Amino acid sequence: MTWVELGDGVLARRHAELDLTTGLVLGAERALVIDTRGDHVQGGELAAAVRAVTALPVTVVLTHAHFDHCFGTAAFLPAPVLAHPGCRAALERTGAAQRDHWVAHYRAHGDTGTAAALAATEPVPPDPAPATLDLGGREVALVAPGPGHTDHDLAVHVRDAGVLFAGDLLESGAPPDYEDAHPLGWADAVAALLALGAAVHVPGHGDPMTRAQARAQHAELAEVAALARAVAAGELTEVEAEARSPHPGVPWNREP
């Protein structure tokens, strides 16, 4: 696990577990933590790593409600915890099922320590995020670009550094995950992020991406959207669309 400096006071932290990437943005008065990892132990490790960098009071922003990005939040309390309004509803609806699924996954793979930590973790419900946050001499924008990886994705744009934390709207080193996705809208959401003009795009998993890499993934997402529309129009079967898709496992029959 290491910090990667992306700009003055803007860092990404790379984690071996699930190839996750979290973020830290420093202002003169506050620090912003972006995502909190997957259980209370992992969250505690991240909180300690943040404290090794800064003693500033912390605000937490969650990019979405998937467990690996937000189940570690309790380690940061009583810090404010912010997200898209739909994130809280998604956690209330799916949190217990996510925990049960991934506890079983880790047990099946012999990782009893992570399974036990996750079983003992309670997600923290976030409050609705404002459009901007003032960290003291540095304002960051909290951007809801529309349905994509989920119906409640939230990105963090550090405008003065040209860095954008995209959550799982972007993936580096692996195909995007469509389990809860909106294939028809995902490319549009990424297009909205690209329009912000950031030079560095930080994915939810994998190494930071250049603008060119983010554009390339947008092109793939647009191709998937076109295939999904063709399936919806009866022009292609799901099997035909899957054969042409740059990304496997797309739920072709999902309503927009």
N, C-alpha and C positions, 0 to 999 in steps of 0.2 A: 504494500500500500504506500503510495507516494503522492506528494503534492506536485502538480505541474503548473508553473507560473505562466499565465496567458497574457498578462498585462500588469500594470501597476496596481497592486492590491486585488488582483483577480486570479483565483487559483481553482484548478480542478483536482480532485483526488481520485486516483484510480484504485480500484479494489479487485482483488483476484476473484472473490465470490461473485459469480454471475457476470463478471467483467463490468461491474457497475462503475459509473462515474458520478460523483457528487461535486458540489461546488461551494466556494467561499468567496464572498465579495466584501472588501473592507472599505468603510467610509471613515470619516473623522470621528464620528460619534457612535456608530453602530456597525455590526457585522451581519451579513446575510448568509445563512446556510441554505443551500439548495439541495433538498432531499436528505434522508436520514438513515438509509440502509434498511435491512430486513428484519431485525428483531432488537430487543432491548439491549442485548450484549453488543451487537454490532453498532447500535446507536451510541452506546457508551464509549466504544472505541473511537468513533468519529468525533464525538464531543471532546474527548481528550486530545485528539489531533488538532481540533480547532483551537482549543485552549493553549496548545503549544505554540500557536501562531499569534493569537491575539487574546487580550483580556477584555475587549469591548463587549458590551451587552449585545445579545444575539437575537435576531428574528429568523424564523424558519419559514421557507416557502417550499411547498410540495408541488411537484410537477403533475402528479396524478396519483390515483389510489391503489396502484399495484403494490403488493406487500414489500417488494425489494426496495422501493423508493420511499416508503413512509412508515413502516412498522417500528423503526428505531426512534421515533419522535419523542417518546417519553423522557429520553436521556437529556433533552434540551429544555424541559419545563423548569421554571415557569415562563420561558420565552414565548412571545406571540407566535402562533402557528397559522399560516395563511395558505390558501389554495383557491382554485376555481370553486364557485359555490357547488357545482356538481360533484366535487371530490368528497365532501362530507357525506352526501347522499349515497355515493358509490361505496364508501367505506362501511356505512351502516348497513347497506344491502348485501355486501359481498365479503366483508372483513372476516367473519367467522369461517366462511367456506374457503377463502384463500388460506387462512391459517391451517385448517384441517388438511387441505390438499397438500400444502408444502411441508407440513410436519410429516405426513405419510411419505412424501417424496424423499426427504432427508433420511428418514428411518430406513427406507428401502435401499438407499445408497450407502448405508452404514455410518452416516454422519449424525450420531446420536446427540452430540453436543449442540449442534445447530437446531436439531429437532426439539430438544428440551427447551432451549432458549426461546424458540418461536412459540412453542406451546404455552409458555409463561408470559407472552407478550400481549398487551392490549393496545390496539391502535388508538391514537389521539385524534379526535375529530377537529379538523381545522376550521378557522373562521374565514369568511369571504375576503379575498385579496382586493386591495384597492388597485387602481390603474398604475400608480407609481409609489415608490417608497423613497424617502429621503434618508440616506445613511449618514448625512453630515458632509456637505461639500461634494456629494455624489448622489445623483438621483438615478434609480434604476426603474425600468418599465416592466410591468407584469402583464404579459400579452396572452390573451385567449384567442387563438387564431381560428377556432371552429373545430368541429369534430374531425378527428384523425385517428391517432392511436387509441384514444378513448373519446367519450363525449365531453370530457372535462379537462383537456390538456391545458397546461399553463407553462409559458416560456418566460425566461428572465433575460431582458436585454440590458446589458451594461453599456450604455451608449457612448460614454466618454472613453471606453477601452475598445470598442468595436468587437465585443464578445457577446454571444447569445447562447444561453443554456436552454436547449431545446427539449429536455426530457426525452421520452421515447418516441417523439415525433421524428427523430433521426436516430439511426443506429450505425455504428462503425464496426466493421469486422464480422457482421452477421446480418441475415435478412431481417427486416422489420417483423414484429410480432402482430398478427392480425386477430388474435383471440377475441378482443373486445373492440375491434377497430371498425371504422367506417370507411370502407375502401373507396367509395365514390367521392368522399370529401377530403381524404388525407392529403392528396397532392395540392389541393387548394390551401389547406392549412400551412403546408410547408412553403408554398409560394408566398403566403402572407409573411412568413418569417424571413424569407429571402429578400422581400421588399424592404425590410428594415436596414439592409446594407451592412450587416456585421461582416467582419473579415474572418472571424473564428466562430465556428458553430460547435458547441459541446453537446454530444449525444448523451442519451441516458445510459448507454453501454458502449464501451470502446474508447479509442483515443479521440481527442479533439480533431475536428474536420476543417479543412479549408473550405472557402466558399465554393470552389470548383467541385469538391467532393459532395457538398450539400446539394449543389445543382444536379449532379449526376444521380443522386438518390431521388431528388424530385422528379427527374425524367422517368425513372423506374416506377415511381408511385403514379405518375400520370398515365403510364402504359397500363398499369394494373386497373386504374379507374376506367380507362377506355374499354378494356376487356370486360370489366364488370357491367358497364353500360350495354355492351354487346350481348352479354348473357341475359340481362334484364329485358332487352328488346327481342330476345329469341333469335338473334343472329348467330350466336355461338352456343354450344352446350358447355356445361361446366367442365367437362373433360377436355374439350378443345381449348377452353380458356386456360385451364391449368397447364396444358402442354406448351402454351405460348408465354406463360407468365414468367417475369424475371424473379418473382418471389413465390415460393411454395406455400400451400396451406391457406389460400385466401378464401374467406367465406363468400362465395360468389352470389349466393341467394339472399344476402343480407339486404334489408330495406335501407334506402338512403336516410 
